Amino acid sequence: MKIKRFVAPDMRQAMRQVRDEQGPDAVILSTRRLDDGIEIIAALDYDEALVREAGFGIESPKREEVPARALRDEAERAARIDQARAATAAAVERAAKSGAPASANAPQRQSSAALAASVADVVRAATVVPNNDAAVNGVRAEINNLREMLEVQLSTLAWNQMDREQPLRARVLREMTRLGIDGDVARALCAELPPGMTSDQARYLPLGLLSRNIRTSGRHFDTAGGGVTALVGTTGVGKTTTIAKLAARAVLRHGASNVALISADQYRIGAGAQLEHYGRLLGVRVFNAHDATSLRNVLLQLRGKHTVLVDTAGLAGNDPKLQQQFETLRATSDVRVCLVLAANAQAQAIDGAIRAYAPLAPQTAILTKLDEAPLIGGALSALIRHNMPLDYTTDGQRVPEDIASADARKLVCLAAQLLKQRNEEPDDALLAERFGTAAPALA
């Protein structure tokens, strides 16, 4: 019998280590929550007699050090935990049997009610009301470990069942994951697929659905109406460079005398100097606005200009100065707010930026740094999730060449091209976590 200890940050990763190293036949001997994660002791070629000799399980306190009631509590706790472990194994076995086909022509579908009953059995088996706090904490920790283990097993069973019974739908979800599309967006797109799709449809329809759900504003350089546009966003997303590209396009179309730039970034050192440098190169005048009053006064002076672009400070969502920036831009009702997002940022960071600037109600977005992004699925997921229309995309530092009007089809094609450069396959454990329909949440 081979016994090994596994430590991971959470139960899902610990179970993955056990499954990868010892296979599906491994037996969980014990679980314990540590300060730095979860400890699992698992065995291969399980032998109960050897396990008892090794002393795995719940260690009872020394009788001379604890009163009789505490000993009884510990014994009851150990018995309850043993029952919970047995119920967990039985629940997983029942779920596996219910997920397996009964015959070639009559597959037996997994019942969510049966899975819920299995979870309830585990909770009832592990529920105990001991008479001391130590026993309560121990039982709670053990129940949490059992719940996590059961959720991992059930989600894996559900994903395997989908892969077996609906292979084309599972294939679509797998490809969406490879593209970097977030799980909730992938499920929503997959729900729009026809139930009886063919293999060719499963290959091309998801890309079409992805393209259809990406909103674009249809704003083009030749037909843009001008006006006052303020670019906002977190630091380092490329607002100033994007303003220079937009200003250069406007100068080529309408002349330098009809274009003006405003620097409202009073926090970053050298921000105004960078914008003034671009202004000198383009022959465009640059103004400074320190607060809401100065911004209103500058905009009054520039009422006759065709295009006015406002460069703002890059602020994180938790920055206390962000509210002051909101108040400055809200002071004038004729400012069109555009949120700048970097495609090479993490999906959570992009989603967080959209949520942070939501109180400003930006009308559109600009997606920058496409040339630096290994995958753009996370950025596309955030745009789809928040129904945010795109104005432009940028893919380099050249002014004004590296900017283009947003095109959903081109973005999807770029996402597919980036995917071809990566031969990574998503892990089945990740797919099960995202798309496995686990049992109802435990109370």
C-alpha positions as MATLAB code, in Angstrom:
seq = 'MKIKRFVAPDMRQAMRQVRDEQGPDAVILSTRRLDDGIEIIAALDYDEALVREAGFGIESPKREEVPARALRDEAERAARIDQARAATAAAVERAAKSGAPASANAPQRQSSAALAASVADVVRAATVVPNNDAAVNGVRAEINNLREMLEVQLSTLAWNQMDREQPLRARVLREMTRLGIDGDVARALCAELPPGMTSDQARYLPLGLLSRNIRTSGRHFDTAGGGVTALVGTTGVGKTTTIAKLAARAVLRHGASNVALISADQYRIGAGAQLEHYGRLLGVRVFNAHDATSLRNVLLQLRGKHTVLVDTAGLAGNDPKLQQQFETLRATSDVRVCLVLAANAQAQAIDGAIRAYAPLAPQTAILTKLDEAPLIGGALSALIRHNMPLDYTTDGQRVPEDIASADARKLVCLAAQLLKQRNEEPDDALLAERFGTAAPALA';
ca = [
       0.000    0.000    0.000;
       1.338    3.412   -0.998;
       0.435    6.298    1.334;
       1.259    9.885    0.466;
       0.557   13.352    1.871;
      -0.685   16.155   -0.401;
      -0.881   19.868    0.509;
      -2.583   22.480   -1.690;
      -4.163   25.933   -1.248;
      -7.714   24.525   -1.581;
      -9.563   21.243   -1.745;
      -9.976   21.278   -5.517;
      -6.255   21.551   -6.170;
      -5.484   18.936   -3.530;
      -7.916   16.484   -5.125;
      -6.380   17.222   -8.508;
      -2.928   16.323   -7.134;
      -4.278   13.059   -5.731;
      -5.997   12.186   -8.995;
      -2.963   13.056  -11.115;
      -0.443   11.149   -8.986;
      -2.400    8.189   -7.627;
      -5.257    7.895  -10.080;
      -9.019    7.427   -9.579;
      -8.531    4.354   -7.338;
      -6.894    6.360   -4.551;
      -8.562    6.253   -1.122;
      -8.708    9.402    1.037;
      -7.557    8.471    4.538;
      -7.812   11.878    6.175;
      -8.194   15.582    5.461;
      -7.077   18.509    7.571;
      -7.256   22.272    7.167;
      -3.881   23.961    7.677;
      -2.917   27.607    7.966;
      -1.611   27.565    4.400;
      -4.255   25.331    2.808;
      -5.617   21.777    2.832;
      -3.795   18.562    3.705;
      -4.979   15.236    2.248;
      -3.483   11.855    3.062;
      -4.350    9.326    0.357;
      -3.499    5.690   -0.207;
      -3.188    3.440   -3.228;
      -3.927   -0.308   -2.909;
      -5.910    0.386    0.232;
      -5.546   -2.097    3.112;
      -7.689   -1.322    6.151;
      -5.564   -3.412    8.520;
      -2.383   -1.575    7.545;
      -4.155    1.779    7.902;
      -5.260    0.912   11.438;
      -1.728   -0.133   12.315;
      -0.394    3.145   10.885;
      -2.803    5.023   13.149;
      -4.566    7.230   10.583;
      -7.812    8.804   11.635;
      -8.887   10.810   14.642;
      -6.431   10.794   17.498;
      -8.141   10.397   20.867;
      -6.849   12.460   23.780;
      -5.044   10.776   26.653;
      -7.524    9.625   29.258;
      -5.564   11.006   32.164;
      -5.596   14.499   30.674;
      -9.289   14.933   29.855;
     -12.519   14.272   31.731;
     -14.875   11.429   30.840;
     -17.381   13.734   29.105;
     -14.687   15.059   26.764;
     -13.705   11.487   25.930;
     -17.297   10.659   25.061;
     -17.542   13.798   22.923;
     -14.405   12.878   21.046;
     -15.668    9.355   20.476;
     -19.005   10.647   19.187;
     -17.201   13.117   16.964;
     -14.995   10.408   15.509;
     -18.013    8.207   14.883;
     -19.911   11.031   13.192;
     -16.961   11.856   10.966;
     -16.601    8.188    9.996;
     -20.300    8.169    9.079;
     -19.833   11.355    7.046;
     -16.922    9.858    5.164;
     -18.937    6.734    4.427;
     -21.879    8.862    3.282;
     -19.555   10.861    1.022;
     -18.238    7.716   -0.617;
     -21.776    6.378   -1.030;
     -22.968    9.688   -2.494;
     -20.182    9.769   -5.057;
     -20.839    6.115   -5.939;
     -24.565    6.760   -6.384;
     -23.823    9.834   -8.519;
     -21.423    7.823  -10.666;
     -23.997    5.068  -11.163;
     -26.742    7.548  -12.010;
     -24.458    9.274  -14.530;
     -23.578    5.996  -16.311;
     -25.856    4.771  -19.146;
     -28.104    1.833  -18.203;
     -27.936    0.421  -21.727;
     -26.807    1.406  -25.203;
     -30.251    2.639  -26.209;
     -31.548    3.988  -22.903;
     -29.022    6.212  -21.108;
     -29.908    6.982  -17.521;
     -29.531   10.699  -16.868;
     -28.078   12.034  -13.679;
     -30.735   13.290  -11.281;
     -30.054   16.576   -9.546;
     -32.570   15.592   -6.891;
     -30.576   12.434   -6.174;
     -27.380   14.460   -5.919;
     -29.059   16.894   -3.557;
     -30.234   13.965   -1.417;
     -26.678   12.645   -1.362;
     -25.385   15.959   -0.120;
     -28.099   16.052    2.516;
     -27.032   12.572    3.684;
     -23.486   13.828    4.172;
     -24.636   16.848    6.140;
     -26.921   14.752    8.372;
     -24.200   12.191    8.958;
     -21.664   14.856    9.905;
     -24.005   16.960   12.053;
     -23.256   16.774   15.752;
     -23.855   19.022   18.735;
     -20.915   18.362   21.066;
     -20.489   19.971   24.438;
     -17.213   21.809   23.874;
     -15.946   24.397   21.395;
     -12.974   22.327   20.271;
     -15.239   19.532   19.071;
     -17.538   22.034   17.322;
     -14.645   23.596   15.428;
     -13.277   20.197   14.515;
     -16.603   18.979   13.159;
     -17.157   22.187   11.213;
     -13.733   21.925    9.608;
     -14.338   18.287    8.727;
     -17.763   19.060    7.240;
     -16.285   21.859    5.127;
     -13.620   19.505    3.827;
     -16.236   16.875    3.019;
     -18.407   19.404    1.229;
     -15.508   20.605   -0.895;
     -14.533   17.049   -1.757;
     -18.102   16.180   -2.711;
     -18.515   19.300   -4.843;
     -15.310   18.470   -6.727;
     -16.487   14.928   -7.351;
     -19.995   15.932   -8.441;
     -18.789   18.658  -10.798;
     -16.357   16.182  -12.370;
     -19.130   13.625  -12.818;
     -21.454   16.233  -14.352;
     -18.803   17.428  -16.822;
     -17.933   13.854  -17.792;
     -21.613   13.152  -18.366;
     -21.964   16.206  -20.617;
     -18.841   15.224  -22.521;
     -20.326   11.761  -23.041;
     -23.946   12.667  -23.831;
     -23.456   16.056  -25.565;
     -19.979   15.876  -27.102;
     -20.491   18.776  -29.516;
     -21.665   21.120  -26.772;
     -18.744   20.058  -24.581;
     -16.440   20.664  -27.533;
     -17.770   24.214  -27.907;
     -17.223   24.944  -24.205;
     -13.708   23.535  -24.447;
     -12.881   25.755  -27.442;
     -14.370   28.808  -25.719;
     -12.120   28.108  -22.742;
      -9.098   27.840  -25.045;
     -10.002   31.249  -26.500;
      -9.923   32.687  -22.984;
     -13.678   33.322  -22.799;
     -14.911   33.423  -19.207;
     -17.150   30.609  -17.988;
     -20.360   32.627  -17.573;
     -20.059   34.162  -21.041;
     -19.211   30.783  -22.592;
     -22.317   29.209  -21.027;
     -24.510   32.063  -22.257;
     -23.162   31.771  -25.809;
     -23.489   27.990  -25.758;
     -27.149   28.329  -24.727;
     -27.828   30.082  -28.059;
     -26.595   27.121  -30.114;
     -29.231   24.964  -31.839;
     -29.878   21.627  -30.101;
     -29.284   19.478  -33.179;
     -26.175   21.150  -34.552;
     -23.751   19.297  -36.771;
     -20.005   18.954  -36.336;
     -19.356   21.766  -38.846;
     -21.817   24.030  -37.037;
     -20.113   23.296  -33.726;
     -16.870   24.495  -35.296;
     -18.033   27.794  -36.805;
     -21.273   28.859  -35.077;
     -19.607   29.740  -31.732;
     -17.319   32.242  -33.465;
     -20.327   33.783  -35.181;
     -22.212   34.039  -31.891;
     -19.155   35.585  -30.258;
     -18.928   38.169  -33.043;
     -22.642   38.946  -32.830;
     -22.467   39.633  -29.095;
     -19.575   42.121  -29.364;
     -21.095   45.586  -29.697;
     -19.387   48.290  -31.745;
     -20.384   51.939  -31.985;
     -19.775   52.188  -35.722;
     -17.680   55.307  -35.145;
     -15.288   55.944  -38.063;
     -12.655   58.604  -38.520;
     -14.225   59.955  -41.692;
     -17.734   60.200  -40.259;
     -17.030   60.943  -36.566;
     -19.066   63.874  -35.367;
     -16.302   65.438  -33.271;
     -17.316   67.142  -30.041;
     -15.700   66.790  -26.612;
     -14.427   63.317  -25.685;
     -12.772   62.447  -22.362;
     -10.684   59.293  -22.163;
     -10.725   57.636  -18.739;
      -9.249   54.423  -17.360;
      -6.719   52.898  -15.019;
      -3.039   53.762  -15.189;
      -0.923   52.360  -18.005;
      -3.708   51.488  -20.452;
      -2.476   53.960  -23.087;
      -4.841   56.928  -22.785;
      -2.337   59.642  -23.754;
      -0.985   57.731  -26.768;
      -4.526   56.975  -27.909;
      -5.435   60.667  -27.640;
      -2.428   61.499  -29.824;
      -3.621   59.004  -32.454;
      -7.167   60.367  -32.413;
      -5.889   63.959  -32.568;
      -3.619   63.149  -35.517;
      -6.550   61.594  -37.415;
      -8.703   64.631  -36.652;
      -5.941   67.007  -37.816;
      -5.633   65.133  -41.112;
      -9.383   65.355  -41.611;
     -10.323   68.798  -40.220;
      -7.072   70.734  -39.795;
      -5.024   71.609  -36.729;
      -7.000   74.805  -36.067;
     -10.171   72.772  -35.402;
      -8.572   70.407  -32.879;
      -7.637   71.046  -29.232;
      -6.276   68.952  -26.373;
      -6.961   69.296  -22.639;
      -4.777   67.791  -19.916;
      -6.755   66.994  -16.763;
      -4.058   64.700  -15.330;
      -2.613   66.522  -12.322;
      -1.227   63.464  -10.532;
       1.228   61.766  -12.883;
       4.608   63.490  -13.201;
       5.246   64.584  -16.768;
       1.718   63.846  -17.986;
       1.125   67.406  -19.227;
       4.573   67.556  -20.823;
       3.902   64.371  -22.812;
       0.621   65.726  -24.153;
       2.231   69.096  -24.965;
       4.940   67.270  -26.912;
       2.286   65.573  -29.038;
       0.512   68.926  -29.415;
       3.652   70.610  -30.773;
       4.196   67.797  -33.266;
       0.613   68.081  -34.499;
       0.398   71.861  -34.327;
      -2.461   71.613  -31.821;
      -2.825   73.780  -28.734;
      -2.908   72.073  -25.322;
      -4.881   73.451  -22.351;
      -4.758   72.489  -18.656;
      -7.769   71.897  -16.415;
      -7.246   71.449  -12.672;
     -10.832   71.005  -11.499;
     -14.457   71.204  -12.614;
     -14.462   75.016  -12.786;
     -11.325   75.265  -14.914;
     -12.592   72.501  -17.217;
     -15.838   74.393  -17.797;
     -13.924   77.599  -18.545;
     -11.604   75.859  -21.023;
     -14.511   74.197  -22.806;
     -16.226   77.593  -23.148;
     -13.123   78.876  -24.947;
     -13.132   75.880  -27.288;
     -16.784   75.912  -28.327;
     -15.860   76.522  -31.945;
     -13.465   73.564  -32.224;
     -14.558   70.474  -34.136;
     -12.677   67.946  -31.934;
     -11.661   68.390  -28.291;
      -9.941   65.509  -26.506;
      -9.524   65.406  -22.709;
      -6.711   63.365  -21.142;
      -7.473   62.289  -17.554;
      -5.427   60.745  -14.754;
      -5.115   56.983  -14.633;
      -6.699   55.908  -11.344;
      -7.412   52.473   -9.907;
     -10.905   51.570   -8.816;
     -10.052   51.879   -5.106;
      -8.265   55.226   -5.449;
      -9.991   57.921   -3.323;
      -9.176   60.526   -6.010;
     -11.432   58.679   -8.472;
     -14.564   60.296   -7.047;
     -13.005   63.747   -7.563;
     -12.374   62.877  -11.207;
     -16.008   61.817  -11.561;
     -17.188   65.157  -10.162;
     -14.916   67.061  -12.556;
     -16.236   65.299  -15.649;
     -19.854   65.467  -14.493;
     -19.573   69.252  -14.261;
     -20.127   69.525  -18.008;
     -22.979   67.652  -19.662;
     -21.602   67.780  -23.201;
     -18.542   65.579  -22.528;
     -18.574   62.164  -24.146;
     -16.811   59.683  -21.820;
     -14.827   56.829  -23.348;
     -13.298   54.087  -21.178;
      -9.863   52.844  -22.279;
      -9.129   49.170  -21.586;
      -5.866   47.276  -22.144;
      -6.314   43.913  -23.885;
      -3.158   42.505  -22.275;
      -4.539   42.911  -18.737;
      -6.061   40.048  -16.777;
      -9.748   39.400  -17.322;
     -10.520   40.231  -13.674;
      -8.657   43.543  -13.974;
     -10.613   44.534  -17.092;
     -13.904   43.585  -15.477;
     -12.923   45.488  -12.330;
     -12.081   48.626  -14.345;
     -15.484   48.568  -16.050;
     -17.210   48.232  -12.678;
     -15.077   50.966  -11.090;
     -15.904   53.511  -13.816;
     -19.569   52.469  -14.130;
     -20.779   55.457  -11.993;
     -19.428   57.728  -14.741;
     -21.620   55.885  -17.285;
     -19.060   55.787  -20.138;
     -20.805   55.665  -23.514;
     -18.138   53.608  -25.287;
     -14.763   51.934  -24.846;
     -11.418   51.718  -26.648;
      -9.456   48.455  -26.537;
      -5.693   49.058  -26.623;
      -2.514   46.941  -26.748;
      -3.929   44.155  -28.885;
      -0.381   43.483  -30.074;
       0.737   42.723  -26.506;
      -2.085   40.345  -25.537;
      -1.449   36.570  -25.589;
      -5.228   36.027  -25.609;
      -8.056   38.539  -25.881;
     -10.882   36.311  -24.709;
     -10.900   37.891  -21.245;
     -11.286   41.397  -22.697;
     -14.053   40.268  -25.060;
     -15.824   38.520  -22.168;
     -15.851   41.717  -20.104;
     -17.203   43.758  -23.018;
     -19.971   41.215  -23.660;
     -20.825   40.856  -19.973;
     -21.279   44.617  -19.498;
     -22.742   45.229  -22.972;
     -20.062   47.875  -23.596;
     -19.783   49.134  -27.207;
     -16.337   49.620  -28.744;
     -15.199   52.750  -30.606;
     -11.649   51.880  -31.658;
      -8.880   49.341  -31.173;
      -5.128   49.975  -31.105;
      -2.262   47.569  -31.736;
       1.003   49.505  -31.489;
       2.780   52.745  -30.566;
       2.864   54.403  -33.997;
       0.931   57.668  -34.313;
      -1.500   57.720  -36.045;
      -1.178   54.395  -37.898;
      -1.846   51.881  -35.099;
      -5.524   52.636  -34.497;
      -8.630   51.372  -36.271;
     -12.397   51.493  -35.948;
     -13.696   48.569  -33.923;
     -14.783   45.552  -35.994;
     -16.264   42.574  -34.142;
     -15.410   40.088  -36.887;
     -11.773   41.163  -36.979;
     -11.533   40.831  -33.204;
     -12.901   37.278  -33.327;
     -10.486   36.405  -36.138;
      -7.628   37.822  -34.056;
      -8.732   35.728  -31.075;
      -8.687   32.603  -33.282;
      -5.258   33.492  -34.687;
      -3.801   33.951  -31.213;
      -5.239   30.580  -30.265;
      -3.375   28.866  -33.105;
      -0.094   30.095  -31.638;
      -0.832   28.242  -28.380;
      -1.128   24.458  -28.259;
      -2.369   24.356  -24.690;
      -5.424   22.249  -23.890;
      -7.639   23.227  -20.943;
      -7.404   20.924  -17.956;
     -10.433   18.681  -17.365;
     -10.504   19.783  -13.735;
     -10.847   23.419  -14.874;
     -13.639   22.499  -17.290;
     -15.424   20.571  -14.557;
     -15.123   23.535  -12.191;
     -16.517   25.937  -14.787;
     -19.210   23.869  -16.441;
     -19.928   20.921  -14.157;
     -23.418   21.221  -12.757;
     -22.804   20.459   -9.118;
     -25.438   19.688   -6.569;
     -27.401   22.577   -5.033;
     -25.475   24.720   -2.611;
     -25.369   23.474    0.936;
     -27.056   25.514    3.608;
];
